[in-house]
Amino acid sequence: MVDKLIEEMSFENAMAELEQVVTQLERGDVALDASISLYERGAALKSHCETKLKAAEEKVSAITLNSEGQPTGSMPLDAG
């Protein structure tokens, strides 16, 4: 597992690593200290994925449609 800063990860990379963490924890062959570290990283990855999903949902919900159902742009959102 690459020890990359979670904040810098794309949703897809964070989700892939989260799946690896879950697989390792489910196998149950990891030492207790390592399990705790994996669990903490998994929790951080989960939070990061949820944040990314929420931001994407907000962008999608801000898209406005014209009377013909075509996108006309989006309302400005905070970049933060």
N, CA, C and O atoms as a GROMACS GRO file, in nm:
protein
  320
    1MET      N    1   0.086  -0.119   0.000
    1MET     CA    2   0.000   0.000   0.000
    1MET      C    3   0.089   0.123   0.000
    1MET      O    4   0.180   0.135   0.082
    2VAL      N    5   0.062   0.214  -0.090
    2VAL     CA    6   0.138   0.337  -0.100
    2VAL      C    7   0.088   0.433   0.008
    2VAL      O    8  -0.032   0.452   0.024
    3ASP      N    9   0.182   0.493   0.080
    3ASP     CA   10   0.144   0.585   0.188
    3ASP      C   11   0.132   0.727   0.133
    3ASP      O   12   0.207   0.816   0.173
    4LYS      N   13   0.038   0.746   0.043
    4LYS     CA   14   0.015   0.874  -0.022
    4LYS      C   15  -0.079   0.958   0.064
    4LYS      O   16  -0.166   0.904   0.131
    5LEU      N   17  -0.060   1.089   0.061
    5LEU     CA   18  -0.151   1.177   0.133
    5LEU      C   19  -0.292   1.162   0.077
    5LEU      O   20  -0.315   1.178  -0.043
    6ILE      N   21  -0.383   1.132   0.164
    6ILE     CA   22  -0.520   1.107   0.122
    6ILE      C   23  -0.581   1.229   0.056
    6ILE      O   24  -0.655   1.216  -0.042
    7GLU      N   25  -0.552   1.348   0.108
    7GLU     CA   26  -0.610   1.471   0.054
    7GLU      C   27  -0.574   1.492  -0.093
    7GLU      O   28  -0.646   1.562  -0.164
    8GLU      N   29  -0.465   1.434  -0.137
    8GLU     CA   30  -0.419   1.451  -0.275
    8GLU      C   31  -0.473   1.343  -0.369
    8GLU      O   32  -0.451   1.349  -0.490
    9MET      N   33  -0.544   1.246  -0.314
    9MET     CA   34  -0.590   1.133  -0.394
    9MET      C   35  -0.719   1.167  -0.469
    9MET      O   36  -0.804   1.242  -0.420
   10SER      N   37  -0.732   1.110  -0.587
   10SER     CA   38  -0.858   1.119  -0.660
   10SER      C   39  -0.958   1.027  -0.591
   10SER      O   40  -0.920   0.941  -0.511
   11PHE      N   41  -1.084   1.046  -0.623
   11PHE     CA   42  -1.188   0.958  -0.567
   11PHE      C   43  -1.158   0.813  -0.602
   11PHE      O   44  -1.166   0.724  -0.517
   12GLU      N   45  -1.124   0.789  -0.728
   12GLU     CA   46  -1.101   0.653  -0.775
   12GLU      C   47  -0.984   0.587  -0.703
   12GLU      O   48  -0.993   0.471  -0.665
   13ASN      N   49  -0.876   0.661  -0.685
   13ASN     CA   50  -0.759   0.604  -0.615
   13ASN      C   51  -0.790   0.577  -0.468
   13ASN      O   52  -0.750   0.474  -0.414
   14ALA      N   53  -0.860   0.669  -0.405
   14ALA     CA   54  -0.896   0.652  -0.264
   14ALA      C   55  -0.989   0.532  -0.248
   14ALA      O   56  -0.975   0.455  -0.154
   15MET      N   57  -1.083   0.517  -0.339
   15MET     CA   58  -1.177   0.405  -0.331
   15MET      C   59  -1.105   0.272  -0.352
   15MET      O   60  -1.134   0.174  -0.284
   16ALA      N   61  -1.011   0.268  -0.446
   16ALA     CA   62  -0.935   0.146  -0.471
   16ALA      C   63  -0.853   0.108  -0.348
   16ALA      O   64  -0.848  -0.009  -0.311
   17GLU      N   65  -0.789   0.206  -0.285
   17GLU     CA   66  -0.712   0.176  -0.166
   17GLU      C   67  -0.802   0.134  -0.051
   17GLU      O   68  -0.767   0.045   0.026
   18LEU      N   69  -0.918   0.197  -0.040
   18LEU     CA   70  -1.013   0.159   0.065
   18LEU      C   71  -1.055   0.013   0.048
   18LEU      O   72  -1.066  -0.061   0.146
   19GLU      N   73  -1.077  -0.029  -0.075
   19GLU     CA   74  -1.112  -0.169  -0.102
   19GLU      C   75  -1.000  -0.262  -0.059
   19GLU      O   76  -1.025  -0.370  -0.005
   20GLN      N   77  -0.874  -0.222  -0.083
   20GLN     CA   78  -0.759  -0.303  -0.040
   20GLN      C   79  -0.754  -0.312   0.112
   20GLN      O   80  -0.727  -0.419   0.167
   21VAL      N   81  -0.780  -0.201   0.180
   21VAL     CA   82  -0.778  -0.199   0.326
   21VAL      C   83  -0.885  -0.294   0.381
   21VAL      O   84  -0.858  -0.372   0.472
   22VAL      N   85  -1.004  -0.286   0.325
   22VAL     CA   86  -1.114  -0.372   0.371
   22VAL      C   87  -1.078  -0.519   0.349
   22VAL      O   88  -1.102  -0.602   0.437
   23THR      N   89  -1.021  -0.550   0.234
   23THR     CA   90  -0.982  -0.688   0.204
   23THR      C   91  -0.880  -0.738   0.307
   23THR      O   92  -0.893  -0.850   0.357
   24GLN      N   93  -0.780  -0.656   0.338
   24GLN     CA   94  -0.679  -0.696   0.436
   24GLN      C   95  -0.742  -0.719   0.573
   24GLN      O   96  -0.709  -0.816   0.641
   25LEU      N   97  -0.830  -0.629   0.613
   25LEU     CA   98  -0.894  -0.642   0.745
   25LEU      C   99  -0.986  -0.764   0.750
   25LEU      O  100  -0.994  -0.831   0.853
   26GLU      N  101  -1.055  -0.792   0.641
   26GLU     CA  102  -1.145  -0.907   0.637
   26GLU      C  103  -1.070  -1.039   0.643
   26GLU      O  104  -1.121  -1.137   0.697
   27ARG      N  105  -0.949  -1.043   0.587
   27ARG     CA  106  -0.869  -1.166   0.591
   27ARG      C  107  -0.834  -1.203   0.735
   27ARG      O  108  -0.827  -1.320   0.770
   28GLY      N  109  -0.813  -1.100   0.818
   28GLY     CA  110  -0.786  -1.125   0.958
   28GLY      C  111  -0.646  -1.176   0.989
   28GLY      O  112  -0.621  -1.224   1.099
   29ASP      N  113  -0.557  -1.167   0.893
   29ASP     CA  114  -0.422  -1.217   0.916
   29ASP      C  115  -0.320  -1.105   0.939
   29ASP      O  116  -0.201  -1.122   0.916
   30VAL      N  117  -0.371  -0.990   0.983
   30VAL     CA  118  -0.286  -0.873   1.008
   30VAL      C  119  -0.272  -0.856   1.159
   30VAL      O  120  -0.368  -0.872   1.234
   31ALA      N  121  -0.152  -0.825   1.203
   31ALA     CA  122  -0.126  -0.804   1.346
   31ALA      C  123  -0.215  -0.692   1.399
   31ALA      O  124  -0.259  -0.605   1.324
   32LEU      N  125  -0.241  -0.694   1.529
   32LEU     CA  126  -0.332  -0.598   1.591
   32LEU      C  127  -0.291  -0.454   1.564
   32LEU      O  128  -0.374  -0.373   1.522
   33ASP      N  129  -0.164  -0.420   1.587
   33ASP     CA  130  -0.119  -0.282   1.563
   33ASP      C  131  -0.140  -0.241   1.417
   33ASP      O  132  -0.183  -0.130   1.389
   34ALA      N  133  -0.108  -0.332   1.326
   34ALA     CA  134  -0.126  -0.304   1.184
   34ALA      C  135  -0.275  -0.291   1.150
   34ALA      O  136  -0.313  -0.208   1.068
   35SER      N  137  -0.358  -0.372   1.214
   35SER     CA  138  -0.503  -0.364   1.193
   35SER      C  139  -0.557  -0.228   1.235
   35SER      O  140  -0.640  -0.170   1.166
   36ILE      N  141  -0.509  -0.179   1.348
   36ILE     CA  142  -0.553  -0.049   1.396
   36ILE      C  143  -0.514   0.061   1.297
   36ILE      O  144  -0.593   0.149   1.265
   37SER      N  145  -0.390   0.054   1.249
   37SER     CA  146  -0.342   0.152   1.151
   37SER      C  147  -0.423   0.144   1.022
   37SER      O  148  -0.459   0.246   0.964
   38LEU      N  149  -0.450   0.021   0.977
   38LEU     CA  150  -0.530   0.003   0.856
   38LEU      C  151  -0.671   0.058   0.875
   38LEU      O  152  -0.725   0.124   0.786
   39TYR      N  153  -0.729   0.032   0.991
   39TYR     CA  154  -0.864   0.081   1.019
   39TYR      C  155  -0.867   0.234   1.017
   39TYR      O  156  -0.958   0.294   0.961
   40GLU      N  157  -0.767   0.296   1.079
   40GLU     CA  158  -0.761   0.442   1.081
   40GLU      C  159  -0.746   0.498   0.940
   40GLU      O  160  -0.811   0.597   0.905
   41ARG      N  161  -0.661   0.437   0.859
   41ARG     CA  162  -0.643   0.483   0.721
   41ARG      C  163  -0.772   0.461   0.642
   41ARG      O  164  -0.813   0.546   0.563
   42GLY      N  165  -0.836   0.348   0.664
   42GLY     CA  166  -0.962   0.319   0.597
   42GLY      C  167  -1.068   0.422   0.632
   42GLY      O  168  -1.143   0.466   0.544
   43ALA      N  169  -1.076   0.461   0.759
   43ALA     CA  170  -1.173   0.562   0.801
   43ALA      C  171  -1.145   0.695   0.733
   43ALA      O  172  -1.237   0.765   0.690
   44ALA      N  173  -1.017   0.730   0.722
   44ALA     CA  174  -0.980   0.856   0.656
   44ALA      C  175  -1.011   0.849   0.506
   44ALA      O  176  -1.058   0.947   0.448
   45LEU      N  177  -0.986   0.735   0.444
   45LEU     CA  178  -1.018   0.717   0.302
   45LEU      C  179  -1.169   0.726   0.279
   45LEU      O  180  -1.213   0.789   0.183
   46LYS      N  181  -1.246   0.665   0.366
   46LYS     CA  182  -1.393   0.670   0.356
   46LYS      C  183  -1.442   0.814   0.365
   46LYS      O  184  -1.526   0.856   0.286
   47SER      N  185  -1.389   0.888   0.459
   47SER     CA  186  -1.428   1.028   0.476
   47SER      C  187  -1.392   1.109   0.351
   47SER      O  188  -1.471   1.192   0.306
   48HIS      N  189  -1.275   1.085   0.297
   48HIS     CA  190  -1.231   1.156   0.176
   48HIS      C  191  -1.324   1.126   0.059
   48HIS      O  192  -1.362   1.215  -0.016
   49CYS      N  193  -1.360   0.998   0.043
   49CYS     CA  194  -1.450   0.959  -0.065
   49CYS      C  195  -1.587   1.025  -0.048
   49CYS      O  196  -1.646   1.072  -0.145
   50GLU      N  197  -1.638   1.029   0.075
   50GLU     CA  198  -1.766   1.092   0.101
   50GLU      C  199  -1.762   1.241   0.067
   50GLU      O  200  -1.858   1.295   0.011
   51THR      N  201  -1.652   1.307   0.101
   51THR     CA  202  -1.637   1.450   0.069
   51THR      C  203  -1.636   1.472  -0.081
   51THR      O  204  -1.701   1.564  -0.132
   52LYS      N  205  -1.561   1.389  -0.153
   52LYS     CA  206  -1.554   1.400  -0.299
   52LYS      C  207  -1.692   1.376  -0.362
   52LYS      O  208  -1.731   1.448  -0.454
   53LEU      N  209  -1.765   1.277  -0.312
   53LEU     CA  210  -1.898   1.248  -0.365
   53LEU      C  211  -1.995   1.363  -0.339
   53LEU      O  212  -2.074   1.399  -0.426
   54LYS      N  213  -1.988   1.419  -0.220
   54LYS     CA  214  -2.077   1.531  -0.186
   54LYS      C  215  -2.050   1.650  -0.278
   54LYS      O  216  -2.143   1.714  -0.326
   55ALA      N  217  -1.923   1.678  -0.302
   55ALA     CA  218  -1.888   1.790  -0.391
   55ALA      C  219  -1.940   1.764  -0.532
   55ALA      O  220  -1.990   1.856  -0.597
   56ALA      N  221  -1.929   1.640  -0.580
   56ALA     CA  222  -1.978   1.607  -0.714
   56ALA      C  223  -2.130   1.620  -0.719
   56ALA      O  224  -2.185   1.671  -0.817
   57GLU      N  225  -2.199   1.574  -0.614
   57GLU     CA  226  -2.345   1.585  -0.610
   57GLU      C  227  -2.390   1.731  -0.612
   57GLU      O  228  -2.488   1.765  -0.678
   58GLU      N  229  -2.317   1.816  -0.540
   58GLU     CA  230  -2.351   1.958  -0.539
   58GLU      C  231  -2.334   2.020  -0.677
   58GLU      O  232  -2.415   2.102  -0.719
   59LYS      N  233  -2.228   1.981  -0.748
   59LYS     CA  234  -2.206   2.033  -0.882
   59LYS      C  235  -2.317   1.988  -0.976
   59LYS      O  236  -2.368   2.067  -1.056
   60VAL      N  237  -2.354   1.861  -0.966
   60VAL     CA  238  -2.460   1.809  -1.053
   60VAL      C  239  -2.593   1.878  -1.022
   60VAL      O  240  -2.666   1.912  -1.114
   61SER      N  241  -2.623   1.897  -0.895
   61SER     CA  242  -2.751   1.959  -0.860
   61SER      C  243  -2.755   2.107  -0.900
   61SER      O  244  -2.863   2.164  -0.911
   62ALA      N  245  -2.639   2.169  -0.921
   62ALA     CA  246  -2.635   2.310  -0.959
   62ALA      C  247  -2.656   2.330  -1.108
   62ALA      O  248  -2.676   2.443  -1.153
   63ILE      N  249  -2.651   2.222  -1.186
   63ILE     CA  250  -2.671   2.235  -1.330
   63ILE      C  251  -2.817   2.269  -1.355
   63ILE      O  252  -2.908   2.204  -1.303
   64THR      N  253  -2.839   2.372  -1.435
   64THR     CA  254  -2.976   2.413  -1.466
   64THR      C  255  -3.011   2.364  -1.606
   64THR      O  256  -2.925   2.355  -1.694
   65LEU      N  257  -3.137   2.334  -1.626
   65LEU     CA  258  -3.184   2.288  -1.757
   65LEU      C  259  -3.279   2.391  -1.815
   65LEU      O  260  -3.355   2.456  -1.743
   66ASN      N  261  -3.274   2.405  -1.948
   66ASN     CA  262  -3.368   2.495  -2.014
   66ASN      C  263  -3.501   2.424  -2.035
   66ASN      O  264  -3.517   2.310  -1.991
   67SER      N  265  -3.595   2.488  -2.100
   67SER     CA  266  -3.729   2.430  -2.117
   67SER      C  267  -3.727   2.303  -2.201
   67SER      O  268  -3.822   2.224  -2.196
   68GLU      N  269  -3.621   2.282  -2.278
   68GLU     CA  270  -3.609   2.162  -2.361
   68GLU      C  271  -3.530   2.053  -2.290
   68GLU      O  272  -3.503   1.948  -2.349
   69GLY      N  273  -3.493   2.077  -2.166
   69GLY     CA  274  -3.419   1.977  -2.089
   69GLY      C  275  -3.270   1.974  -2.115
   69GLY      O  276  -3.201   1.880  -2.076
   70GLN      N  277  -3.220   2.077  -2.182
   70GLN     CA  278  -3.077   2.083  -2.213
   70GLN      C  279  -3.004   2.165  -2.106
   70GLN      O  280  -3.058   2.264  -2.057
   71PRO      N  281  -2.884   2.123  -2.068
   71PRO     CA  282  -2.808   2.200  -1.968
   71PRO      C  283  -2.777   2.340  -2.020
   71PRO      O  284  -2.739   2.358  -2.136
   72THR      N  285  -2.793   2.439  -1.934
   72THR     CA  286  -2.764   2.577  -1.972
   72THR      C  287  -2.643   2.630  -1.897
   72THR      O  288  -2.610   2.748  -1.911
   73GLY      N  289  -2.578   2.549  -1.819
   73GLY     CA  290  -2.464   2.592  -1.740
   73GLY      C  291  -2.486   2.552  -1.597
   73GLY      O  292  -2.574   2.472  -1.565
   74SER      N  293  -2.406   2.607  -1.513
   74SER     CA  294  -2.420   2.575  -1.372
   74SER      C  295  -2.406   2.701  -1.289
   74SER      O  296  -2.346   2.800  -1.331
   75MET      N  297  -2.463   2.694  -1.173
   75MET     CA  298  -2.451   2.805  -1.081
   75MET      C  299  -2.313   2.799  -1.017
   75MET      O  300  -2.263   2.689  -0.993
   76PRO      N  301  -2.249   2.912  -0.989
   76PRO     CA  302  -2.117   2.908  -0.929
   76PRO      C  303  -2.120   2.848  -0.790
   76PRO      O  304  -2.209   2.875  -0.710
   77LEU      N  305  -2.021   2.764  -0.763
   77LEU     CA  306  -2.004   2.703  -0.631
   77LEU      C  307  -1.870   2.744  -0.575
   77LEU      O  308  -1.779   2.777  -0.651
   78ASP      N  309  -1.858   2.742  -0.445
   78ASP     CA  310  -1.729   2.769  -0.382
   78ASP      C  311  -1.634   2.658  -0.420
   78ASP      O  312  -1.672   2.540  -0.423
   79ALA      N  313  -1.510   2.694  -0.450
   79ALA     CA  314  -1.409   2.595  -0.487
   79ALA      C  315  -1.360   2.520  -0.365
   79ALA      O  316  -1.297   2.415  -0.379
   80GLY      N  317  -1.385   2.571  -0.244
   80GLY     CA  318  -1.334   2.511  -0.122
   80GLY      C  319  -1.398   2.385  -0.092
   80GLY      O  320  -1.365   2.322   0.009
   0.00000   0.00000   0.00000
